Amino acid sequence: MGVNQNISTPQWGAEALLRDLVFERTGLYFDDAKLDLFGGKIAPLVEERGFNSLLDYYYLLKYDADSAGEWDNVVDTLTVRETYFWREMDQIHGFADEVLPHLTKLGRGGPIRIWSAACATGEEPLTIAMRLNEDCWFERAQIEIYASDASSAALQRARQGVYGGRSFRALPPHLKEKYFAPEGKNWRVSPAVHERIKWSRANLIDPEAVAPLAGVPVIFCRNVFIYFSADAVRRVVDSFARRMDVPGFLFVGAAESLLKVTDQYELEEVGNAFVYVKRK
């Protein structure tokens, strides 16, 4: 079993029950072949609560009215938040050089809104803001950037705007010097950039959380669907499609594909990258 030997549980039954609850609430999915991995990841949380069984932890998550904070721990434990500045820049360059000028020419009035739908600790939306600032887009158009994540802990770090060395491994040195100031062993992002982002918490599986954010022409939802089942991905991207402006542009991770899960978008090329476009 993938749990600590000191934790008693009715073998696979409790692990599968807890796994299915996590999938229902978060979209994070572990198939039967990865059930041991799931149990191993979740076991430390069970022990920290002082429980002796996965079933006790299941009851806590399912029925305890004060379990919201514990769900943050679950999400943080089960996902690998590997993010950094200037990641997968071909998409962001394509957005800045082709999509944004197109949206500006449409002249629909009001701000052009961008949503980073799984922002983790904030590197992606801040990268978008830096890239747009480099081309003086904030002076050329009214632009709003929204960023959300399912993890309150990750959002707290994003709101602080302080980053360690690994976050900068792809950021050109002159941009690090321009947009960050040293703070002890870390670096703090410039308030002028950080204040461009409107941060909020949203679980992508929850339609009520998605609704107020998805009515935008541009969504970046990258490197999160690798944790979801195909059905969960379909539900999320179709919920985006119901609310997105037309045309709407959905950027997913370079290793992620929507071709087999939805017919709501057309795959199109922008610069050296691809984007899923809602045309109707």
C-alpha positions in Angstrom: 0.0 0.0 0.0 1.0 3.6 -0.6 0.4 4.7 3.0 2.5 4.7 6.2 2.3 1.2 7.8 1.2 2.8 11.1 -2.0 4.1 9.4 -4.7 1.4 9.5 -7.2 1.4 6.6 -9.4 -1.2 4.8 -6.7 -1.6 2.2 -7.7 -0.3 -1.3 -11.2 0.6 -0.3 -10.4 3.8 1.8 -7.7 4.9 -0.7 -10.1 4.7 -3.6 -12.9 6.4 -1.7 -10.6 9.3 -0.7 -9.1 9.4 -4.3 -12.6 9.7 -5.8 -13.6 12.5 -3.3 -10.5 14.4 -4.2 -11.3 14.0 -7.9 -14.8 15.2 -7.4 -13.8 18.3 -5.5 -10.6 19.3 -7.3 -10.4 17.5 -10.7 -7.1 16.0 -9.7 -7.2 12.3 -10.8 -5.1 9.2 -9.9 -6.2 6.1 -11.8 -6.0 2.7 -10.1 -2.4 2.2 -11.3 -1.4 5.3 -9.3 -3.4 4.6 -6.2 -0.3 3.6 -4.3 1.3 7.0 -5.3 -1.8 8.8 -4.2 -1.8 7.0 -0.8 1.8 7.8 -0.3 1.4 11.5 -1.0 -1.7 11.8 1.3 -0.4 9.8 4.2 1.6 12.6 5.8 -1.5 14.8 6.0 -3.4 12.0 7.7 -0.7 11.6 10.3 -0.4 15.4 10.9 -4.1 15.4 11.8 -3.5 12.6 14.3 -5.7 10.1 12.5 -5.1 6.4 12.3 -7.0 5.8 9.1 -7.6 7.2 5.7 -11.3 6.8 6.3 -11.1 9.3 9.2 -9.4 11.8 6.9 -12.1 11.1 4.2 -14.8 12.0 6.8 -13.0 15.2 7.7 -12.7 16.4 4.1 -16.3 15.4 3.2 -18.3 16.5 6.2 -16.3 18.9 8.3 -17.5 22.5 7.7 -14.1 23.8 8.6 -12.1 21.7 6.1 -11.4 24.4 3.6 -7.9 24.9 4.8 -7.3 21.2 4.7 -8.3 21.1 1.1 -5.5 23.6 0.4 -3.1 21.1 1.9 -4.4 18.3 -0.2 -4.0 20.4 -3.4 -0.5 21.5 -2.5 0.5 17.9 -1.6 -0.8 16.3 -4.8 0.4 18.8 -7.3 3.9 19.7 -8.3 4.1 23.5 -8.5 7.0 23.7 -10.8 6.7 27.2 -12.2 9.1 30.0 -13.1 9.3 33.3 -14.9 9.5 33.4 -18.7 8.2 29.8 -19.1 7.0 28.6 -22.5 7.4 32.1 -23.9 6.5 31.3 -27.5 2.8 31.4 -26.4 3.2 34.7 -24.5 5.1 36.2 -27.4 2.4 35.0 -29.8 -0.2 36.5 -27.6 1.6 39.9 -27.3 2.6 40.1 -30.9 -0.5 38.8 -32.7 -3.5 38.1 -30.4 -3.5 41.4 -28.5 -3.1 43.6 -31.6 -6.0 41.7 -33.1 -8.2 42.3 -30.0 -7.3 46.0 -30.0 -8.3 46.4 -33.6 -11.7 44.9 -32.8 -12.4 48.0 -30.8 -15.2 46.5 -28.7 -14.8 49.1 -25.9 -13.8 48.5 -22.3 -10.6 46.8 -21.1 -9.0 43.8 -22.7 -9.1 41.2 -19.9 -6.6 38.3 -19.5 -7.1 35.5 -17.0 -4.2 33.3 -15.7 -6.5 30.5 -14.5 -3.9 28.3 -12.6 -1.3 30.9 -11.5 0.3 28.9 -8.7 2.7 31.3 -7.0 2.2 34.0 -9.6 5.1 33.7 -12.0 2.9 33.3 -15.1 0.7 36.4 -14.8 3.7 38.5 -13.7 5.6 37.2 -16.8 2.6 38.3 -19.0 2.7 41.8 -17.3 6.4 42.2 -17.8 6.2 41.1 -21.5 3.3 43.6 -22.2 5.1 46.3 -20.3 8.2 45.8 -22.5 6.1 46.8 -25.5 4.4 49.6 -23.7 1.0 47.9 -24.0 -0.3 49.4 -20.8 0.1 52.8 -22.3 -1.4 51.7 -25.6 -4.6 49.9 -24.4 -6.7 49.4 -21.3 -5.6 45.9 -20.1 -6.6 44.0 -16.9 -4.9 40.8 -15.8 -6.6 38.4 -13.4 -4.9 35.5 -11.7 -6.4 32.6 -9.7 -5.5 29.3 -8.2 -7.2 26.6 -6.1 -4.5 26.9 -3.4 -4.7 29.6 -0.8 -1.1 29.0 0.2 0.1 29.5 -3.3 -1.9 32.7 -3.7 -0.5 34.0 -0.4 3.0 33.7 -1.9 1.8 35.3 -5.1 0.4 38.2 -3.2 3.6 38.7 -1.3 5.6 39.0 -4.6 8.8 37.6 -3.2 10.7 34.9 -5.1 13.8 32.7 -4.7 16.5 31.8 -7.2 14.8 28.9 -9.0 12.0 31.2 -10.2 14.5 33.2 -12.3 16.2 30.4 -14.2 14.8 31.4 -17.5 14.3 35.2 -17.0 16.8 37.3 -18.9 19.2 39.0 -16.4 18.4 42.5 -17.6 14.7 41.9 -16.9 15.4 40.6 -13.4 17.4 43.7 -12.7 14.6 45.9 -14.2 11.6 44.4 -12.4 13.0 43.0 -9.2 14.8 44.3 -6.1 16.9 42.1 -3.8 15.3 41.3 -0.4 17.6 39.2 1.7 18.3 36.0 -0.2 15.2 36.6 -2.4 13.9 39.1 -4.8 10.7 41.3 -4.6 8.8 42.1 -7.8 8.3 45.8 -8.7 5.1 47.2 -7.3 4.4 48.7 -10.7 4.1 45.2 -12.2 2.7 43.4 -9.2 -0.2 45.8 -8.8 -1.2 45.0 -12.4 -2.5 41.6 -11.2 -5.9 41.1 -9.5 -5.5 37.9 -7.4 -8.3 35.6 -6.4 -9.0 32.0 -5.4 -10.8 29.7 -7.8 -11.2 25.9 -8.1 -11.5 25.3 -11.8 -13.9 22.4 -11.2 -16.4 24.7 -9.5 -18.6 26.4 -12.1 -19.6 29.1 -9.6 -15.9 30.0 -9.1 -15.2 30.0 -12.8 -18.2 32.0 -13.9 -17.1 35.5 -12.8 -13.6 35.0 -14.3 -14.1 33.2 -17.6 -16.0 36.0 -19.4 -12.8 37.2 -21.0 -11.2 37.0 -24.5 -7.9 35.4 -23.3 -7.3 32.6 -20.8 -4.0 31.1 -19.9 -4.6 27.7 -18.3 -1.2 26.0 -18.7 0.3 22.8 -17.1 -2.7 22.1 -14.9 -4.7 19.6 -17.1 -1.9 17.1 -16.7 -3.3 16.4 -13.3 -6.9 16.1 -14.5 -8.9 13.2 -16.1 -10.1 13.7 -19.7 -13.6 14.2 -18.4 -12.5 16.9 -15.9 -10.6 18.7 -18.6 -13.7 18.6 -20.9 -15.9 20.0 -18.1 -13.4 22.8 -17.4 -12.7 23.9 -21.0 -16.4 23.7 -21.9 -17.2 25.9 -18.9 -14.7 28.4 -20.3 -16.3 28.2 -23.7 -19.8 29.0 -22.4 -18.6 32.3 -21.1 -15.6 33.4 -23.2 -15.9 36.4 -25.5 -15.8 35.6 -29.3 -13.2 35.4 -30.5 -11.7 33.8 -27.4 -8.2 32.5 -27.0 -7.3 29.6 -24.7 -3.6 28.9 -24.1 -2.8 25.5 -22.6 0.6 23.9 -21.8 2.8 22.8 -24.7 2.4 19.2 -23.6 -1.4 19.4 -23.2 -3.9 18.8 -26.0 -7.7 19.4 -26.2 -8.3 17.8 -29.5 -9.8 14.6 -28.1 -11.8 16.2 -25.3 -13.7 19.1 -26.8 -14.9 20.5 -30.1 -15.6 24.0 -28.8 -12.3 25.4 -30.1 -10.2 25.5 -33.2 -6.4 24.9 -32.9 -4.6 27.8 -34.6 -1.0 29.0 -34.9 0.2 32.3 -33.4 3.8 33.0 -34.0 5.8 29.9 -33.0 3.1 28.5 -30.8 -0.5 27.3 -30.9 -3.7 28.5 -29.3 -7.2 27.1 -29.0 -9.7 29.7 -30.4 -13.4 29.9 -29.8 -14.9 31.3 -33.0 -18.6 30.9 -32.3 
